[in-house]
Each structure stands twice: as C-alpha cells, then as structure tokens.
Amino acid sequence: MNSVDLNLLPALDALLSEGSVVGAARRLGLSESAMSRTLGRLRVATGDALLVRAGRVMVLTPHAEALRGQVHATLQDTQALLSPPAQRFAAAELQRHFTLRTNEGFVEAFGSALIAAVRAQAPGVQLRFMPKAEKNDRPLRSGDVDLEIGVLGNMGPEIRLQALFRDRFVGVVRAGHPLLADVTLAQLAAYGHIVASRRGELGGPVHEALLAAGFTRQVAAVVPAFSTAVALTLHSDWLALVPHTLCLHHPLIKDNPAFAMFELPFATPEVTVSQLWHPRLEQDAAHRWLRDTVRQVCRA
C-alpha cells in the first residue's frame, strides 16, 4: 500500500469533525502549520478542497460532508483491527442500563424499534431516555449520559460522533386542507403555523425563507414538541413544520389518513443527525454494541 498513507486518516477525521485547521491541530496535538500542510496532502489525495473559507470561518465542501461519517467509522474499524483483541462480549448476558439524551422526536420515531432491538439481543439492558434541554457536552463528560443523539451542538473537540441520517423539514396539515391544492409561499404564509421549539423561539429556516420572499408567517402557537404541533393540526387549518423522519416513522403519523404531508415550496438546509459519546467509552464493548444497534435501527 505504498500509494496510501494511513497516517492521513486520523487527520482527515479530525478535520472533518472539527471543521477547522485550528480545532483539528488541537485535537491531534499538532501545530497549526503542520495541520495546514497535512490538509494540503489530503486535498491532493482526495482531489477535493475539503475545507474552504467562508468569511472568517472554514466550511466543509459537499464531498467532505459526505465523507465525514464514513471516515470516522473507517478510522474506528482500522483502530480496532490494529488493537489487542477485545475481551469476550455477549449481549445476551449483559446487565446494564444506558442513558441516552435526545429530543422527543427521535424517541417517538425510533424509540419503539430501538427498544425492541435492544431487548431482543440483551434482555438485561435498560434504556433511559433523557430530555435535551441544551446542546453541550457536560453530561457526556460527567458520565451522566452514555450516548447523545441529535444535531451537533456545542461539543468539545474530544467528543466522538457518528452520522446516523440526514433530515429535512416538511409540512403537515389535516387531510383535505385547502393548502394542499396549491402550496405556494403566499399560501404557506396565509395559514397559522404551530411552531415546535423547546426554547420558545419563533425563528428558523422557514421563517427566514418567508421573510426573504417578502412574507410574514402567522404563528398561532409555540409548543415544545413536534408531535404536539402535528396533533394540533388535526381539527384545524393550522400547519406544522416537522422533520421528515418523524412523518415516516412516528407510529401515530405515518400512514395515517387523517394527516397529509407536503414538500415546502423552497429549499431548506438539511441537517445531519448523529450519535455522540465520550472517548472513555470508545473501546467499551457494551457501548460499541449499543452504538451499532442505534445505527442499524436508524438505517433500517
């Protein structure tokens, strides 16, 4: 493998995870100049710029975004291959509880399948779902949380992550809603919106897109959960804007003839939902099994 330098793999993982030369250098214990030179080698090896400047910050290219989860998984697999063999692990014999911090939408969409998958393999394992009041790594660092699932927030450079799936926003209304006949920006702004926000915020990509087009949306109410927003549309002309995965997997929404989903008449940024954990659990066999189970459930 003279044409492949495997030493570039940890550097690529650090750059894609941190999104900056400075953060990657700090993570790997290198100087910024050394990390910049390594980025140059990676650009030659991959044939892609990977990181480009956008004002005062660096952003990932689309190719780098697509590589991020694959690179991290490959690095983990490579490290496992070149490490001493793990101790014997049998999920069926495991007696342990895991605390997962995530939002209600993930639990409602994937919780049933995840619990079933865990219980089928490890009946002695208990899952505890903890609400996510804010995005930070304190619970992971303290050990209060074993695994966090969501969109990457204010996390330290040492936190490990693995992409699970990409998501986007869609609209949900009651079946037969007049909006379904012609989904335009004007129509979208004309009906009352039920906004889901744990912090009671009114902004967001839909709000900004309507403002940019010269429209102001009418917010009827703000609720803390997406499923609540959908429920409030059932007997009204209000509309809810929710993640696409919720419509596909929520047991009370998917294939329910009482609701109708529609695509938005403008593009909104996709988000990557990931699982995150502290490096002290990186090689823990039971934790690796849990991460693999979460990934399999989400991909199924």
N, C-alpha and C positions, 0 to 999 in steps of 0.2 A: 504493500500500500504506500509506495513512495510518493504517489501523487496526492495523497490525502494526509493532512496534518491534523490528527485527532486533538491536539492541544488547542485548536481553534474552537472546538465545540463548547467548552465551558465559557470562553469569551463571548461566543455568539449568544449563548443562553443568557449571560449577564446583560449584554447589550439590549437584547430583545425584551428582557424582563424589566430592566431599569429605564429603557427609553432614552438613555443619555450616556455619553462617554464618562462624565464625572461619576455618576452613580455606579456604572459598571467597574470603573477603576477602583472605587472604594470597596465594592463588593469582593473583588478579586485581590485586593491588596497591591495594586499596581499604581504607577504614576499615570497622570493623565496623558502625558506624551507617549508612554508605552501603549496605553489603551488606544490612542489615536492611530498609532502605527498598526496595531492589530486590526482595527476597523478597516484600515486600508487593505490589509491582506484578505480580510473577509469579503470585501467588496470585489476584489479580483476573483476569489474562489467561487463566490455565488453569482457573479455577474449582475449584481444589483447594488444600488446605493445603500440600502438597509435603513440608514438614518439620514434625514435631510433637515436642514434648518428651516424653521417657520417662525420668523421674527426672532425672539430671544431664546426660543426653546428648540429642541430637536424632536422630530416626529418620525414614526416608523412608516416606511413605504408599504403599499398593499402587499407586496411579496413578503416583507418582513412580518407583517401581521399574520399572514397565512402560515408562516414558518414557526411562529412562537410556541404554540402548544406542542408541535411535532418535535422541535429541537429539545424542549425541556424533557419530554418523555424519552427521547433517544439518549439524552445525557444520563438520565436515571438508569435506563437499561444498560448502558455502557458501564456505568459505575458499578452496577450490580454484578455484571459479568466479570469485572476485574477486581472484585472484592472477595474476601473469605466467604465460604458458603454460609447461608443463614441457618439459624437454628430451626429445628423441626417445628412446623406450624400446622395445626389442624383447626380449621374454623369451627368444626362441629364440637370441639372440646373447649372453645373459648368462653370464658365467663368474664364479661367486661361491659361497661357502659361507655358510650361515646357521646359527647356533647357537640352538636352541630349548630352553628349560628347562621341563620339565613332568614330571608323575609317570608311572609305568609304565602306569597305567590308560588314560591318554589315548593314549599311543603304541600300546598293544595294541589299542585300539578304533578309532583313526582313523589310525594311522601308515601302514598299507598304502595306504589311499585317498589320503592326503596325498602320500606319496612318488610314487605313480603320477600324480597330477595335476601335481605339480611337474615330473617327468621328461617328461611329455607336452608341456608348454609350454616348458620350459627344460632341455634335457638337460645343459647345462653347470653346473647348480646342484646343490650337495651340501648335504643337511640333516644337522646334527649334533645329536642329542638328548642333553641333559644332565640328570642327575637333580636333583631339587629337595630339597635337604637341609633348607632352612628358607625361610620366607616373608619376604624382604626385597628391597630394590631395588638392593643393591650391585652384583650382576652386570650389571644393566641400566645403571646409572650408569657403571660402569667400561668398558663395551663388551664384556665377556666373553660376554654374552648379547644376541642381537639381538631375541628375542621370548620372552616368558614366557606360558605358558598354564596357567590354574588359577583357583582361588578367590582373590579379592582378599585380600592379607595386609597386612603392614606396609610399605606403599609411600609414598613421598614424594608431596607434592601435585602435582609436575610430571609424574609418570608418566601417560602416556596409556593409556586402556583402552577396549575394545570388547567388549560382551557377545556370547558365542557361542551358548550354550544354557543352559537350566535343567535341573537334575538332582535326583534324589531317591534315597533308599536303598530297596532291595527285598531280599528274602531269596532265597537259592539253596540247594537241597538236591539230593541224588541223586534220580533218578526213582523213584517208588514209596515215598518216605519217608512214614512214618506221620503226620508232622505235617501233610501236605497234606490229610488228611481233615478237619481242624478246626484252623485257625490261630487260636489264642487267645493271650492274654498268658500264661496258665498253661503252655500247651504250648510257647510260644516260650522260656520260662524253663527248661523241663524238659530241653531238649536242650543239649548242649555247643556253644558258639559258637567259631568261628575268627575272631579279630579281626584286621583288617588295619590296621597303624599303623606308619609309618616310625619313630616315636619310641618305640614300645612302649607306648603309652598304652592304658588299658582303658576310659576314659570315652567319652562321645559321646551323641548324641540317643537312641539305642536304650537305652543303659544308664540314662539319666536317666528315660526313659518307664517302664521296668520298675520302677525304684526308686519312682517316684511312685505306681505301682499296687500297691506292696507286694510286688514280686517281686525276686529277685536272680538275675541270669543266671549260668550256669555257663560260664566261659571255659576252653576246652580248650587253646587255644594262641593266641599272638600272632605274626603273620607280617608281613613288610614290604610285601607287595603284595596287591591284591585278587585277581588271577588265581591266586596261590598259595593264598589262602583257598578259592577255588572248587574248585581241584584237590583239596584235602584232603577235600572233602565227597563225592567220587566213590565211595569204598568205605567209607563210614561213615555214622553217623546224625548227624554234626555238621552245623551250618548256618553259612552265611557271609552277611554283610550287605554288599552291594556297591552301587555306583552303577547306576542303571537303564540308563544308556547303555552300560555295559560288557556287560550281558546282550544288548543289542540289536545291538552292533557287534563284539564280540570274536569273531574267526573260530573259536575253539575252544569258545565257549559258545553263541552264537546258533544256533538251530535244531538244537541238539544234544540228541537224545532221552535222553541219559544224565543230563541235568540238568533240574531244574524250578525255575521262578521263582515266587515268591508275593509278594503285597502284604502289607505289615505291618498288623497289626490296630490301628494307631494312627497318627496323623499325625506326620510328622517334617518339620522345616523344609527347604524346597527351597534349593538353593544355585545361584548363578549362576557358570558357568564363563566366563572372559573371556580375551582376549589383551591383553597389556600390553607397552608399549615406551617407550623414552626419547624425549623430544621432538626430540632432534637427528636422529632418523630419520623424523620426521613427514612431511617432503616428499620423502624419498628415493624415487625412482620404483621401484626394485627392491624396497625394503621394503614400499611400498604394494601392489605386486603380490603379495608373499608374504602380507601380511595379508588381501588379498582372496581369495587361494587358500585360506587356512586357513578363512576364514568360509564360503566356498562349500562346502568339504568337510564342515564341521560341519553346515551347514543341509541338505545333501543327504541 
